[in-house]
Amino acid sequence: MECLTPKEIVESLDRFIIGQEEAKKAVAIALRNRWRRQQLPPHLKEEVLPKNIIMMGPTGVGKTEIARRLARLAKAPFIKVEASKFTEVGYVGRDVESIIRDLTKLAVQMIKREATEQVQTKAKANAEERLLDILLPPPPVEKKTHALTPQEEEAREQHKRTREKLREMLKQGKLDDRAVEIETEEKGSSAAIEVISSSGLEDMDINFRDLLGNLFPKKYKKRRVKVPEALDIFTEEEAQRLIDMDQVVKEAIKRVENSGIVFLDEIDKIAGREGGHGPDVSREGVQRDLLPIVEGTTVATKYGMVRTDHILFIAAGAFHVSKPSDLIPELQGRFPIRVELKSLTKQDFIRILTEPENALIKQYKALMETEGIRLKCMPEAVEEVADISVRLNEKMENIGARRLYTVMEKVLEDLSFHAPDMGGKEIAIDVAYVRERLESIIKDEDLSRYIL
């Protein structure tokens, strides 16, 4: 994140997302501004608030993907929330503060993963020693009041040489078929605590694992496993011992507060004009609930207090019926940047199918290669798939690039089914192949509504 300029951020997003330059530019500036803020003196740093963004555009044009790729690029804690879920009839779930609790939980897992990778080498070395102790138990330690005899010295050296031979065999995989007996912690005791803490009570600022830990003492059971599995189990256990969880939690909270990204999808569903009755009242209530979090407040989580002042909020919605000005003025003011994402054209569809690193055609080619089939998609066939997808979006609901998934899956359905029996072949997908598999469905409009 530190070395990426806005231009480089846009270039990174271009590898996966076609078009939508205006939206990419807006999020790139927002991300760079976070780095700029970190360079400021402390008294000024606190005053610079993030410029939250509203993305407007139909479904399937890349709103969520832009936010998700941005978070991955910045290695930032990221959570996607449907704003409309808080308006469901009879919804008795957690309040809007659960967004920040969930984000903090994700951040703790992220930092823990990073910490595990850092101690992996040492954890593996410790696990190796534990396994060697099982394969060749060390001689009993006795208190000696005199120097070792030559025979005892020789026995000790012999043990060392044997241990080193076993170490070499272990590294070369010569012991992979051998089974060993190990002691592992039973999951039952920790599972009971997890059930209690996941039953909705975690919204209270209580860590049930600490509170009930003494009531559920750890139990161990003996298991007989192969050497590679034992090494993996020991490596995981040693990594957990080497990680300082207090430091992990501290770093996670810091990262949430300074780098966290919350993606509020379907924000248009909670926008309603004032003075309405029924659902509008509920929508305005949700907006007022969201307001303190977006404005900046302190949320109690089981890991500690988390401030939301510098979390970046990216809201998105189709805004077919409502518009951003239908949001309550206080919430509008907290989203100063608004970008409109364009509907995708036929040319965009062709590029989506072929250009990105995760392009659909590249995915299908890789999948077919696992069956020994070389898939070749002619440019005209790609153009035909794009053309059909555009026409279907015009005739039915416009679901954007997601239509490509349904069309491509239908085109390659027979090939995917028979692939295991066709190994070693080269299959060329041309216009005739595409039309043959889709023509009858497209002609029957009722059928196409169900299938495509």
N, C-alpha and C positions, 0 to 999 in steps of 0.2 A: 504494500500500500504506500509506503514512504517514497518509493522511487517512481511511482506511476503518475504521469501527468494526465490531465483530462483527455488529451488526444490519445495517449496509450491505453487509457481505460476504455474509450470508445472502440479502439482497434481490437482489444481483447473481447469486447462484447460482440463485435462484428464476426468473430469466429463461430458464434453459435446463433446469432439473431440477425435476420435479414431485415433491412430497412429501419424505419422508426428512428431516424437520425436525431430528431428534436428531443425525443424522450431519452435517448442514450446520452445526449449532450447534457441534459438537465441532471441526470443521476451522476454523471462523471464529475460535474462541478460540485455537487453535494458531497461526493466522496472526497474530492480533493480539499474541500473546505474543512473537512474533519482533520486532515493532516495539517493544514494551515493553522487551525485552532490550537493544535498541540504545540506549535512553535511560539505561541504568544506568552507574555508574562502571566503568572497565575491570576492576578487581579482582573486582567482583561479576558483571559481564557474563560472564566466563569460567566462572563456577560454575553459571549457569542453563542447564540442558540442556532440549532440546525434549521435550515429552510426546508420544511416539509413539502412534499410534492403530491399533487393529484394527477393521476393519469386517466384520461378520458378516451374511450375507444371500444369498439365492439369486441365480443369474446373471440379468443383465438388469434389475437394480433401480436401477442408477446409481452403483455403487461407483467404478468407473474414471472415470466422467464427473465425479463430484464432485472427485476428486483432480486431474484434468486441467484443469478449469475454474478450480480454486483456484490452480494453478500459473500459468495464463495471467493471472489477475487480479493476482497478485503479481509478474508478470514474472520468475518464478523458473525456474532450470534444472530440468527435470522429466524423469524417465525411468521407464518402466513395465517391470518385469521379471517373468517367470513364475518363481516360486520352484521349481516342479516341473521346470524344464528342467535343473536341476543333479542330478536323480536319474535321468535317462534311462540305460538300459542301454548301456554302451559309450561314454558321453559323454566325449570327450577334449578338449573345448573349453577356453576360458579359465576361470580360477578366479573365485570370487565377487567378487574385487577389480576385475574388469572392469566391474562395475556403476558404480563410482566413476570409472574411466577413461572410460567412455562418457558419463557425466554431465558430466565436465570437458570432453570434446570438444564436447558439445552447448552448454555454456556459452560456450566460445571462439567457436563459430559465432554464438551469440546476440549476444555483445558486439561481434563483428566486424560483424554486420549493423547494430547500433545505431550503431557508429562510422562505417560507410559512409554512413548516412543523414545524420549530422551534417556530413560533409565533402562531401555531394553537390553543393551549390551551387558550392563552389570547384572541385571536380573537373570539373563541367560547363563552368565558365568556362575552365579550363585545356585541356580537350578541344576547346573551340571555337577557342582560339588555335592548337592543333596542326593542326586541320583547315583553318583559314584559311591557315596556312603552306603546306599542300599545294596548296590551291586557288589561292593567289597567293604563290608563293615570295618571301621577302624579298630585297631587293637585296644583292649581296655587300658585306661590310663591309671597307672598306679603311682603313688607318692614314693619317690626313691630318695633314700638318705645317702646313697652312694652313687658313684659314676656307673654308666651302663657298661655291662660286660660286652666283650667282642661278639658273643652270640646274639645278645639283645640288639646291638648296633646293626649287625648283619640282617636280623629279622626286620628291623625298621626300614632299612634300605631296600630290602626285598619287597616290602609292602608298598613303598613309594614307587618302585619300578613297575610293579603289577598295576598300580593305580594309573600310572601314566600310559601303560599299554591299553588299559580299558578306555582311557580318555580318547586315545587315538582311534580305537575301534568304534567308539561312540560317534566321533566326528565323521568317520568314514561310512557310517550307517550299517556296520557289521553286526550291531546288537539290536537292530530294528525288530527282529522276530522274537526277541526274548521278552517274557512277561515278568513284571515285578509287582510286589504288593506295596501299595501306598495308602496313606491316611489322608482323607479329604473331608472338608467341612460339609455336614448335612445341610441341604437347602431348606428343610422344613422350618427350622427355627427362624431364619431370616425371612422366609416367605410369609410367616404369620405377621411379622412386623410390617412387611410391605402391604399386606391386605388392609391392615388397620390404617396405615398412612395414606393409602390410595383410595380410601372410602369417602373422600370429600373433606375429611378433617384436616388435610394438609394446608387448607387455606388459613387455618390458625397458625400463628407463628410458633409452632412446636415441632421439634424434631423427635418423632416417636422412636426412632432407632436408638437415640441416646436415652430417652425416658424409659423405654421398656427393655433395653439391652440386658439388664441384670435379671429380668424375669424369664428371658429366653436365653440361657447360656448356650454357647456354641457346642454342638455335638459333632463328633468325628466318627467316620466309619471307614473300614478297610475295604479297599478295592484292588482287584487284580487287573492291571492294564499293560499294554505293550509299551516298550521303552519310549518311542516317539511321543505317545500320548502323555506319559508320565512327565516327560521333559516340558511339554506345553503347559500342563497343569502347574508344575513347579515354577515355570517362568512367569505365569500369570500371578501366582501367589507372591513371588518375590517382588514383582513390579509393584503390587499393591502395598507391600511393606515399605518400599523405597520412596513412594509418593507421599509428599506432605499435603494431606487433604486441606489443612487450614490455609496453606498457601494457594492451593488450587481454587478454593472458594473465594479467597480474597481477590485473586487475579480474574476470576469469572465475573464477580460483581463489578470490578473495574472495567472489564471489557464490555459488559452490558451497558453500563452507564455512559461510556465514551464511544462505543462502536456499534451498539445494538441497532438492528433494523427490524421494524415491525411493518409488515405488509397487510394493510386493511383492505381486503377485497370486498366487492359488492357494496361499496359505500353509498352508491346511488339508491340502494334499496331502503336505506334509512333516512333518505332525504324526503321531506314532505313540507308542503306549505303550512304556515301557521294558521290556526283557527280551524283546523280540520277536526274531524271526529274519528273515533275508532282507531284504525291502525296508525293514523298520523300521530296520535298522542303517544303511542308506544315508540314510534320512530324517533320523535323528538326527545323522548326520555332516554333512549340509547345514546343519542348524540350528546346529551348532557352528562351521561355516565362516562363517555369516552373523553370528554373535554378535559377533566383534571389530569388524566394520564398524558394527553397530547401537550397540554400547557406546561406540565412539569409538577410532579408530586413525588411523595416517597411511599413506596409500597413495601409492606411487610412480607417477606418470604421466609421459608424455613432455613435459608442460608444467611439471612440478615436483611437489613433495610437497603432497598435499591431506589435510587433517584432516577426519575425519567426525563429530567430537564434536557439532556443531550442525546436522547435516543432519536434516531431518524425515523419518521413515519412516512410511508409511501402508501397513499390511498389510491384505489382504482375502481372504476365502474364504467358501465356502458353508457349511462346517462341518456337512454333513449327517451324516457318519459320525463324524468326530472333533470335538473341541471345543477352545477355546483352552487349557484346562488340560492337554491332551495334549502341548503344546509343552514343551520342557525348561524347568525353572524359571528359569534365567538369562535365557532369551529372553522368557519371559512377563513378567519383571520390567521389561524394557525397553519394554514396550507397556502403559503404565498405563491408557490410555483405551480402553474397548471400547464400541462402539455397534452396535446391531442394526438392520439395514435391513429394513423390512417388505416382504412380498410385495405386488405391485401388484394393485389391485382394478379392476373394470370402470370405476368413476368415474375412477380414476387414468389408465386407458388413454384415456378420452375427453379428459381434460385434456392428456395427452401429444400426442394427435393435433392439438389445436387451439391450446393456449395458448403454449407456449414460442416464443422468437424463431426457433428452427430447427425448428418443428413440422413433422411429416411432410406434413400437408395443405398447409401454406404452401409447402413444397418442391415438391410435385407441381403446385400451381397455377402457380408460377413456371416450372417446366419446360415445362408445356403452353402457357404464354403465348409462349414462344419459337417455337412452331409456329402462333401466332395463334389458339389455342383458349382460350376462357374457361371454366374448370372451376368448377362450383358443387357443393359437397358439402352435401347436406341434413343437418341435425342428426340426423334419424332414421337416416340411412345411417352417420354417424360412430358412433352408438350401436350399430348392428348389427355394424360392424367390430370394435368393442371387445368386444362380447358374444361374437362368434365366436372372437376371439383368446383370451379368458379360457377358453372351453370347450376349445379346442385345447390350451392349457397344462395344463388339468386332465386331459385324456385322454392326452396324450403328455408328453414332457419339458417341464418348466416353464422356458422360456427368457426369461421376463419380457417387457419391452417390445420385445425383438428380434422377437417373434412378429408385432408390428404391421407390421414391414418385409415379412415374407413374405406376409402377408394383403393388404396394400395393393398390393404389386407384382402379385399375382395378380388382384386386382380391376381394376386399370388396365392389365393386360397388352395386351389388344386395342386399347384406346384409344392406348396408347403406340406400338403397331405401325402403326396406320393414321393417326396424327396428321398426318404431312406432307401427306396427301391430303384433310384435312378443314378446312383453314385457314378462319378467320373464324367458326367455329361456337361456340355456347355449349352445353356439355354439362352436364347436371344428373345428379349421382350420387344416386340414391334407394335405398330399402331393396330394391326389386324388382331394381334393377341389381346390387346387392351379392349378393343371394341367387342370382340367375341365374348369376353367375360362380363361385360357391363351393359351391352346394348339392350338386351331383353329387360333388364332391371330398370334402366333409365326410361325406356318406352312406357313401362307400366308405372305410372306416377304413384299409385297407391303402394305398390311393392317397394319402390325406391324410398318412400318415407320410412318404411320399417327397416330396410337393409342398409341404405346409404345415408 
